Amino acid sequence: MFRILSNTILGFSLIGLVILGYPAIAQAQPEPAQLAKAVQEIENLDAMRSGLAAYLEDATEPPTAETMKQVCKPVGMKAMQLSQENGWQVKQIAKRYRNPAHKPDNLAATTALSTFEQSPELMGFWEKETLNDQTGTRYYRRINVEASCLVCHGFKDNRPQFVKDNYPQDLAYDFKVGDLRGMYAVFIPDSVQQSVQAALSE
């Protein structure tokens, strides 16, 4: 309960910080309820990721492909669910990616990662963007490396064998606790915002 309350407070705090710290960007914000929902859902998603990854710290056996299905796959499935239920596009993006599907999908995403690298205290921000010929707003939220992440993302030579076998182009190793692992990116098309506003005005 405390974790949920903390995440709620953090979510609304992030909105306030973005408005204060990035006034020009804040003017381009989506319908406030949509933004608040996106921020909160991503906080919940990150809490899920962190909680599942903690399992690896206590494991007595090296992680396997089956372990990853239990630890990593649910996060991806939840991101897909959020996309389908809300009309958003929810992704995990990183410069040093393991899954090629997670590489930056446009220049704005690359720039967002650089922004997080240059500002370690920055947790999230949003910008107006055009993605796949759709105009909208994209919310970015950093992902930091935790101790549990190092089981699979620590020293290159210590990676689990299934990672070495299945990801020959892997770039996601040699991290340290506190490093920027990547970010969540939530794209909210203008068409979705307009539909929500129309529904509320009926």
C-alpha positions in Angstrom: 0.0 0.0 0.0 2.8 2.4 0.9 4.6 1.6 -2.4 1.4 2.4 -4.3 1.0 5.6 -2.4 4.6 6.6 -2.9 4.3 5.9 -6.7 1.2 8.1 -6.9 2.9 10.9 -5.1 6.0 10.5 -7.3 3.9 10.5 -10.4 2.2 13.8 -9.7 5.5 15.2 -8.4 7.0 14.4 -11.8 4.3 16.3 -13.6 4.9 19.3 -11.4 8.6 19.2 -11.8 8.3 19.0 -15.6 5.9 22.0 -15.7 8.3 24.0 -13.5 11.5 22.9 -15.1 10.4 22.8 -18.7 7.7 25.6 -19.2 8.1 25.6 -23.0 7.5 21.8 -23.2 4.7 22.0 -20.6 2.7 24.3 -22.8 2.5 21.4 -25.3 1.2 18.9 -22.7 -1.7 16.6 -23.5 -5.0 16.6 -21.7 -3.8 16.6 -18.0 -5.7 13.4 -17.0 -4.1 11.5 -19.8 -0.6 12.7 -18.8 -1.2 11.9 -15.1 -2.4 8.4 -16.1 0.6 7.8 -18.3 3.0 8.9 -15.6 1.3 6.7 -13.0 1.1 3.6 -15.2 4.8 3.9 -16.0 5.6 4.2 -12.3 3.6 1.0 -11.7 5.4 -0.7 -14.6 8.8 0.2 -13.2 7.8 -1.1 -9.8 6.8 -4.4 -11.5 10.2 -4.5 -13.3 12.1 -3.8 -10.1 10.1 -6.3 -8.0 10.5 -9.1 -10.6 14.2 -8.4 -11.0 14.8 -8.7 -7.3 14.0 -12.4 -7.6 17.4 -12.8 -9.4 19.4 -11.6 -6.4 18.2 -14.5 -4.3 18.4 -17.1 -7.0 20.9 -20.0 -6.3 21.1 -21.1 -9.9 22.3 -19.0 -12.9 19.4 -17.5 -14.8 18.1 -19.3 -17.9 15.9 -18.5 -20.8 13.0 -19.7 -18.7 14.0 -17.4 -15.8 13.8 -14.5 -18.2 10.3 -15.4 -19.3 9.3 -15.1 -15.6 11.2 -11.9 -14.9 11.4 -9.9 -18.1 8.5 -11.0 -20.2 5.7 -9.8 -17.9 7.1 -6.2 -18.2 6.9 -6.4 -21.9 3.4 -7.9 -21.8 2.2 -5.2 -19.5 3.6 -2.5 -21.8 1.7 -4.1 -24.7 -1.4 -4.2 -22.6 -1.1 -0.5 -21.7 -0.7 0.3 -25.4 -3.8 -1.7 -26.5 -6.0 -0.4 -23.7 -5.2 3.3 -24.0 -4.3 3.8 -27.6 -0.7 4.6 -26.6 2.6 3.3 -27.8 4.6 2.1 -24.8 8.2 1.0 -25.3 11.5 0.4 -23.6 14.3 2.2 -25.4 18.1 2.1 -24.8 21.3 2.9 -26.6 23.0 -0.2 -25.2 20.2 -2.6 -26.0 20.0 -6.4 -26.0 16.8 -6.7 -28.0 17.1 -4.8 -31.3 13.4 -3.8 -30.9 14.6 -1.6 -28.0 17.0 0.6 -30.0 16.0 4.3 -30.4 13.3 4.6 -33.0 13.9 8.2 -34.0 16.2 11.2 -33.4 14.0 12.5 -30.6 14.4 9.2 -28.7 18.2 9.4 -29.1 18.1 13.0 -27.9 16.0 12.0 -24.9 18.5 9.4 -23.8 21.3 12.0 -24.1 19.2 14.3 -21.9 18.9 11.7 -19.2 22.7 10.9 -19.5 23.5 14.6 -19.0 21.0 15.1 -16.1 21.2 12.1 -13.7 18.6 13.8 -11.4 16.0 14.0 -14.2 13.4 11.3 -13.9 11.0 12.2 -16.7 9.8 14.7 -19.2 7.5 15.0 -22.3 7.7 16.6 -25.7 5.5 17.1 -28.7 6.5 14.6 -31.4 5.5 13.1 -34.7 5.8 9.3 -34.7 4.8 7.1 -37.6 3.1 10.1 -39.3 1.0 10.7 -36.2 1.3 13.9 -34.1 1.2 13.6 -30.4 3.0 13.9 -27.1 5.7 11.5 -25.8 6.5 10.9 -22.2 10.0 9.7 -21.3 10.9 8.1 -18.0 14.5 7.0 -17.1 15.4 3.4 -16.0 18.3 3.1 -13.7 20.5 0.0 -13.2 19.8 -1.7 -9.9 21.9 -4.4 -8.2 19.6 -7.2 -9.4 20.1 -6.1 -13.0 23.8 -7.0 -12.9 23.0 -10.7 -12.9 22.4 -10.3 -16.7 23.8 -6.9 -17.4 27.1 -6.8 -15.5 30.5 -7.8 -16.8 30.4 -9.0 -20.4 32.1 -12.3 -19.6 29.7 -13.0 -16.8 26.5 -12.9 -18.8 24.4 -16.0 -18.7 25.1 -18.5 -21.4 21.7 -18.2 -23.0 22.3 -14.5 -23.5 25.6 -15.1 -25.2 23.9 -17.7 -27.4 20.7 -15.9 -28.3 21.9 -12.3 -28.5 25.1 -12.2 -30.6 24.8 -8.4 -31.1 24.2 -7.7 -27.4 25.2 -4.3 -26.2 23.6 -4.4 -22.8 26.5 -5.3 -20.5 29.3 -3.8 -18.3 26.8 -1.7 -16.4 27.2 -0.5 -12.8 24.5 0.2 -10.2 23.1 3.7 -10.8 23.9 3.8 -14.5 21.3 4.8 -17.0 19.9 1.5 -18.4 17.5 3.1 -20.8 14.0 4.7 -20.6 10.3 4.1 -21.0 8.7 6.0 -23.9 4.9 6.5 -24.0 3.6 8.1 -27.1 0.0 9.5 -26.8 -1.4 10.4 -30.2 -3.3 13.7 -30.5 -6.3 11.6 -31.9 -6.5 9.7 -28.5 -6.4 13.0 -26.6 -9.1 14.4 -28.7 -11.3 11.3 -28.3 -10.9 11.5 -24.5 -11.8 15.2 -24.5 -14.8 14.7 -26.7 -16.1 11.9 -24.4 -15.7 14.1 -21.3 -17.6 16.9 -22.9 -20.6 14.8 -23.8 
